């Protein structure tokens, strides 16, 4: 049977605590292709590759790490003016078809990841083919949130979503 590979470029709002980043890297096990750690803006990107269930399981494990180790509304994070714009700790989770998969397969994986996060009371917004009702783009979804708002500490506080993780944006789009 041929492998059916997808890619997930998971964006996490944490880069300044090496022990947390190390846990996330470990959770990626053999699926991590590359990582980008940006301590200046406290954001990281983990590019993982695998079949449908492997990606769902990996993001599920990373969400458990985020639940136990990251609080998006902590006073330190709110006071930090260098923080990259976000609406959640697991801010953007794009899924891309890679090998023997279609954009519809990527959409199904994104929806299953959203269900997994929703089961932990982490709200999700879908885009691309994962947004089966409207097919909105990432920008359209973010415009419906506080993502593009700037200002004082109070406006940086995430008022919706999970109390410590905010909201995750998950989509399925072609790999760029």
N, C-alpha and C positions, 0 to 999 in steps of 0.2 A: 504494500500500500504506500502510495506517495505521501510525503509530508505535506501538510496544508499550513503554511506559515503566514503569520501576521506580525506586524511590528506595532509596539506601543511606545510612544515617547512621553513618558510620565513626568509631569512637572510638579515638583514638591517645593513648598515654601519653607525650606530649611537647608542651611549650608554652613552655619557658624558653629554647630556643635558636632564635632567629628564622630562622637560616639553614636549619635542618631543616624548620621549619614552612613556610618559603617554598618549599622543594623539593616538599613535599607539595601545597601549593596549586597549584604549576605542574603537577604530575602530574595534577591534576583537570581540567586544560585547560578546555574549554568546558562541562564537566558540573557544575561547582560551583554550587550554589544558595545556600548560606550556610556560614559557618564560625563556630565558637565557640572562642576561644582563652582558656584559663584558666591563666595562669602561676602562680597561687597553689597550685593542686593539680597543676600540670604535666600537664594533659590538654587535648585538643582534640577537637572534633567537626567533621567535614566532611560536609555533606549533599550528595550527588551524585545526579544524575538521568541516566538514559539507558536504552538498550536492553540486553538481556542481555549481549552480548559487550562492550559499552562499559564496563559496571560491572565485569565480570570483569577486563578489561584494566587498568582504572584501579586497582583494588585490588591487582592483581599488581604494577603499577609502584610503588605506595606500599609494598608489602611489600619490594621491592628497596631502597627508600630506608631503610626501617626496619632491614633487615639490615646495611646499610653504615654507618648513622649513630646507631643507638640500641642501648644495652645495658641491659636491664632489671635486670641484677644488678651493675651498676657500683657501686663503693663509695660514690660520691656519691648515687646513687639510693637505695641501701639505708639510708644514714644520714639521709635526708630523711623526717622524720615527717609532713610535710604532703602527701605523695604520696597521690593518690586510690587507693582499693582497686582492685586489678586482678590478673589472672593472666597477662596478656600485654601486649606493647606495642600490638598491634592487638587491643585487649581485647574489644570487642563490635562485631559487624558485622551489624546487622539489615538485612534486605532487605524492602521493602514494595511491593505492587502499587500502581500509580498510574493508568495509563491504558491501556485495552485489554489488561490483564494480570490474572491471577488470583493467588490466594495460592499455588496450585500452581506457577505460573511463578516466583514469588518463591522458592519452595522449591528449584526446579531451579537458579536462579541462585546461591543460597546454597551448594548442594552443589558447583557448579562452582568457586566461589571457594574452598571448602574443599579441593577436589582440587588447585587451583593452589597453595595454601599448603602442603598435604601434600607436594607434589612438591619443596618447598624444606626439607623436614624440620621444618616448623612444624605441630605437632599442632593439631587443631581439635575442638571439641565443638559439636554441632548442637542447635538447639531449634526449636520451632514446627513448621511443616510440613516444614522441612528435616530434622528428626529423624524419618525415615520409620519407624523401628522403634518408638519410644515416644511421640513427640509431646510431649516434655517442654517445660515453660516455661523461660524464662531463669533464673528463681529456682531451679527444680529443678536445672538444670544447674550453676549456681553453687554450690549447696549441696553438690554432689558434689566440689567443689574447695576450695582454701584461701581463696577469695574473702572469706568472712565471718570469717576468723580475724584477730585483732588481737594485738599484743604487741611483743616486742623485735625488733631488727634481724634476727636469724636467722629469725624467723617470717615476716618480710616477703620473705625471699629466695625466689625462685621455684625450686622444686626439680624441677619436671617441665616437660616441653615442650622447646622449643628453648633452648639455653644462653643466648642473648642476647635472645630475643623471647618466651619463655614459650609460652603456649597461647592460641589465638584462639577466641572463642565466636562462632558464626555462626548466624543464624536467619532465619526467614521468618514474619512476623506482619503483621496489618493495620496500616496507617499510622494513627497516633494524632494 
